[in-house]
Amino acid sequence: MEENNIKEKRLSPQEIEEFKALLLAKQYEILSNVLSMEDETLRKENSNLSNMPIHMADIGTDNYDLENTLNLMESERKILVEISDAIARIEDGTYGICEGSGEPIPKERLQAIPWTRYCVAYAGLLEKGLVIPEDDVDEIDSEE
């Protein structure tokens, strides 16, 4: 009975294709955002070279803006890696399965975060530090 319940929760091929399209659209959106941020930062940097700020507060504001933009770009790049990994999971047939528990990830969670690797329960354990992701365990083992 338990096995039938798990099969019922698995994604259909059509649903997987819908999630793949969602992932690809998000990937395109993020790439566009990152490229826009890079262009804007470069444009601002080039204009600042010819118009050196006179006031120290201007320099501080410029530095804050640059640091903020770099942090946003790094965050977006991390999501791009997660999206690429999710697309790879679609290709190898493991998309929608929690990497921690092996249980199907609810469709609602995948709709909210289509690149997620974990179900809500396992993600909660990770956040509390009650479990260590397998990738981190491998790194710890190789350091010893």
C-alpha positions in Angstrom: 0.0 0.0 0.0 2.9 2.4 0.9 4.5 1.8 -2.5 1.3 2.7 -4.4 1.0 5.9 -2.4 4.6 6.9 -3.4 3.8 6.1 -7.1 0.7 8.3 -6.9 2.8 11.2 -5.6 5.5 10.9 -8.4 5.3 13.4 -11.2 3.9 12.4 -14.6 6.0 12.9 -17.7 3.8 15.9 -18.6 4.3 17.5 -15.2 8.1 17.0 -15.5 8.1 18.8 -18.8 6.1 21.6 -17.3 8.6 21.9 -14.5 11.5 21.8 -17.0 9.9 24.7 -18.9 9.5 26.6 -15.7 13.1 26.0 -14.8 14.3 27.1 -18.2 12.2 30.2 -18.1 13.6 31.1 -14.6 17.1 30.4 -15.8 16.7 32.8 -18.7 15.2 35.4 -16.4 18.1 35.2 -13.9 20.7 35.2 -16.6 19.1 38.4 -18.0 19.1 40.0 -14.5 22.7 39.1 -13.9 23.8 40.5 -17.3 21.8 43.7 -16.6 23.4 44.1 -13.2 26.9 43.5 -14.7 26.2 46.0 -17.5 24.9 48.6 -15.0 27.9 48.1 -12.7 30.3 48.5 -15.6 28.5 51.5 -16.9 28.5 53.1 -13.5 32.2 52.3 -12.9 33.2 53.8 -16.2 31.2 57.0 -15.6 32.8 57.3 -12.1 36.2 57.3 -13.6 35.6 60.5 -15.5 33.5 62.1 -12.7 35.4 61.4 -9.6 33.1 62.0 -6.6 34.0 65.1 -4.6 32.4 64.1 -1.4 33.4 61.1 0.8 29.7 60.1 1.2 29.5 59.7 -2.5 32.4 57.2 -2.4 30.7 55.3 0.4 27.4 55.2 -1.4 29.1 53.9 -4.6 31.0 51.3 -2.6 27.8 50.2 -0.9 25.9 50.0 -4.2 28.7 47.9 -5.8 28.9 45.5 -2.8 25.1 45.1 -2.8 25.1 44.4 -6.6 27.9 41.9 -6.2 26.0 40.1 -3.4 22.8 40.0 -5.5 24.8 38.6 -8.5 26.4 35.9 -6.3 23.0 34.9 -5.0 21.6 34.7 -8.5 24.5 32.6 -9.7 23.9 30.1 -6.9 20.3 29.8 -8.0 21.5 29.2 -11.6 23.7 26.3 -10.3 20.7 24.9 -8.5 18.5 25.2 -11.7 21.2 23.5 -13.8 21.3 20.7 -11.2 17.5 20.4 -11.3 17.6 20.1 -15.1 20.2 17.4 -14.7 17.9 15.6 -12.2 15.2 15.7 -14.8 17.5 14.2 -17.4 18.6 11.3 -15.0 15.0 10.7 -13.7 15.5 11.8 -10.1 13.7 15.2 -10.3 11.0 15.6 -7.7 12.6 13.1 -5.3 14.0 14.4 -2.0 17.7 13.9 -1.9 17.6 13.4 1.9 14.6 11.2 2.5 14.0 9.6 -0.9 10.4 10.7 -0.7 8.5 12.5 -3.5 8.6 16.3 -3.1 5.1 17.7 -3.1 4.1 19.4 -6.4 3.2 22.6 -4.4 6.8 22.9 -3.2 8.2 22.3 -6.6 5.9 25.0 -8.0 7.2 27.4 -5.4 10.8 26.4 -5.7 11.2 24.2 -8.8 15.0 23.7 -8.2 14.5 22.4 -4.7 16.4 19.3 -3.7 14.5 18.5 -0.5 11.0 18.1 0.8 9.9 20.6 3.5 10.5 18.2 6.4 14.1 17.4 5.4 14.8 21.0 4.6 13.7 21.9 8.1 16.1 19.3 9.5 18.9 20.8 7.4 18.2 24.3 8.6 18.2 23.2 12.3 21.6 21.4 11.7 20.1 18.0 12.6 21.3 16.4 9.4 24.2 17.1 7.1 23.7 17.0 3.3 25.5 14.1 1.6 27.8 16.5 -0.4 29.0 18.0 2.9 29.6 14.6 4.4 31.8 13.7 1.4 33.8 16.9 1.9 34.2 16.2 5.6 35.4 12.7 4.9 38.0 13.9 2.3 39.4 16.4 4.7 40.2 13.8 7.4 
